[in-house]
Amino acid sequence: MGPAPFLLVNGDVFTGYDLGRLVPEPGMQAHLVLVPNPPHHPEGDFALDQGLVTLKGKPRYTYAGIGLYTPKLFAGCRDGKFPLLPLLHRAIAAGQLRGELYSGPWADVGSPERLAMLNGPALED
């Protein structure tokens, strides 16, 4: 991993989000894009408080699978596979995880049923 921030987009999301909007923010370990909760994830993952991602609060939103990450978030990690959530929790505790709510076209196509939904009515802005 190099010293520069990098974009991570899950391979199973469909979106109209403008990835060029994501820019590094001084003092932050990452910036997450959140979306209104889809039917398959009604409880959401995180809340927002003045642009900071939090674990408490309402309303809660779902992580869109889109984020800009800095190498600082991964400090102390070993090579290989590891869960991202504990690292996000650590950044939240440090007050160094920003986020935004995106309400445009987005779908998690992580199952055959959800993928088939994209063949139905078009997602609109």
Protein Blocks (a to p, Z undefined) as FASTA:
>chain_A
ZZbdcddddfkbccfbdfklpccdehiabdcddddddfklmnojbdceehiacfbdcddd
ddehiacddfklmgoiaedjddfklmmmmmmmnopaccdddfbdcddfkbfklmmmmmmc
cddZZ
